[in-house]
Amino acid sequence: MIPELTYALIGYSVLLAVVSLILALRNRAAGRWTLVGTALLLVLLLVQTVVSIVLWGQSPDTDGILFFGYLLTALLLVPLAGAWAYAELTRWGPAVLAAAGATVAVMLERMDQIWM
């Protein structure tokens, strides 16, 4: 894994979580820009997937099943949370995005630990 990409992804996930939490606390539904931000997180996770597959051979101590299990879970979590936020027109849509953003940030940190 490239540390700069990982830390940028963690920062972006936390930013998405904070913005979504603010929307939930203000009793607002997830808007277009929130959903675009969620889609951007998914694209960045796909970039991380490609980079991880390419660099996986250079890290022989990495447990591939555990690492790619976390990555696959993050890749599934983001679009599911985005679809839920799109369908839920109350404050719970952004609340789901906030939880997903925080979860993805923690999962990325754990993936970084597994990679080392």
C-alpha positions as CSV (number, residue, x, y, z in Angstrom):
1,M,0.0,0.0,0.0
2,I,1.1,3.5,-0.7
3,P,1.0,5.4,2.7
4,E,0.1,8.7,1.1
5,L,-2.9,7.2,-0.7
6,T,-4.0,5.4,2.5
7,Y,-3.8,8.5,4.6
8,A,-5.6,10.5,2.0
9,L,-8.4,7.9,1.9
10,I,-8.6,7.9,5.7
11,G,-8.8,11.7,5.8
12,Y,-11.5,11.7,3.1
13,S,-13.5,9.0,4.9
14,V,-13.4,11.0,8.1
15,L,-14.4,14.2,6.2
16,L,-17.3,12.4,4.6
17,A,-18.3,11.1,8.0
18,V,-18.2,14.5,9.7
19,V,-20.1,16.3,6.9
20,S,-22.8,13.5,7.0
21,L,-23.0,13.7,10.7
22,I,-23.6,17.5,10.6
23,L,-26.3,16.9,8.0
24,A,-27.9,14.3,10.3
25,L,-27.7,16.5,13.3
26,R,-29.3,19.4,11.3
27,N,-32.1,17.0,10.3
28,R,-31.3,17.2,6.6
29,A,-31.5,14.5,3.9
30,A,-28.4,13.5,2.0
31,G,-28.1,15.8,-1.0
32,R,-26.6,15.4,-4.4
33,W,-23.1,16.5,-3.2
34,T,-23.1,14.1,-0.3
35,L,-23.9,11.3,-2.7
36,V,-21.2,12.5,-5.2
37,G,-18.8,12.5,-2.3
38,T,-19.7,8.9,-1.5
39,A,-19.2,7.9,-5.1
40,L,-15.8,9.6,-5.0
41,L,-14.9,7.5,-1.9
42,L,-15.8,4.4,-3.8
43,V,-13.6,5.4,-6.8
44,L,-10.7,6.1,-4.4
45,L,-11.2,2.7,-2.8
46,L,-11.1,1.1,-6.3
47,V,-7.8,2.9,-6.9
48,Q,-6.6,1.5,-3.6
49,T,-7.7,-2.0,-4.7
50,V,-5.7,-1.8,-8.0
51,V,-2.6,-0.4,-6.2
52,S,-2.9,-3.2,-3.5
53,I,-3.2,-5.9,-6.1
54,V,-0.1,-4.6,-8.0
55,L,2.0,-4.2,-4.9
56,W,0.8,-7.3,-3.0
57,G,3.7,-9.4,-4.3
58,Q,6.2,-7.0,-2.8
59,S,4.9,-7.6,0.7
60,P,5.3,-11.3,1.4
61,D,4.3,-11.1,5.1
62,T,0.8,-9.7,4.3
63,D,-2.1,-12.0,5.1
64,G,-3.9,-11.7,1.7
65,I,-7.2,-13.2,2.9
66,L,-7.5,-10.9,5.9
67,F,-6.3,-7.8,3.9
68,F,-8.5,-8.3,0.9
69,G,-11.4,-9.3,3.1
70,Y,-11.2,-5.9,4.7
71,L,-10.9,-4.2,1.3
72,L,-13.8,-6.1,-0.1
73,T,-16.0,-5.3,2.9
74,A,-15.1,-1.6,2.5
75,L,-15.9,-1.8,-1.2
76,L,-19.3,-3.3,-0.5
77,L,-20.1,-1.0,2.5
78,V,-19.7,2.3,0.6
79,P,-22.3,1.7,-2.2
80,L,-24.7,0.1,0.1
81,A,-24.6,3.1,2.5
82,G,-24.9,5.4,-0.5
83,A,-28.0,3.6,-1.8
84,W,-29.5,3.6,1.7
85,A,-28.8,7.4,2.1
86,Y,-30.3,8.0,-1.3
87,A,-33.5,6.0,-0.5
88,E,-33.8,7.4,3.1
89,L,-35.1,11.0,2.9
90,T,-34.8,11.7,6.6
91,R,-31.9,12.4,8.9
92,W,-31.1,8.7,9.0
93,G,-29.7,8.7,5.5
94,P,-26.7,10.9,6.3
95,A,-26.4,9.1,9.7
96,V,-25.8,5.9,7.8
97,L,-23.2,7.7,5.6
98,A,-21.5,9.0,8.7
99,A,-21.3,5.5,10.2
100,A,-20.0,4.1,6.9
101,G,-17.3,6.8,6.6
102,A,-16.1,6.2,10.1
103,T,-16.1,2.4,9.6
104,V,-14.2,2.7,6.3
105,A,-11.6,5.0,8.0
106,V,-11.0,2.4,10.7
107,M,-10.9,-0.4,8.2
108,L,-8.3,1.4,6.2
109,E,-6.1,1.9,9.3
110,R,-6.4,-1.8,10.0
111,M,-5.5,-2.6,6.4
112,D,-2.4,-0.5,6.8
113,Q,-1.4,-2.4,10.0
114,I,-1.9,-5.7,8.2
115,W,0.2,-4.6,5.2
116,M,3.2,-3.8,7.4
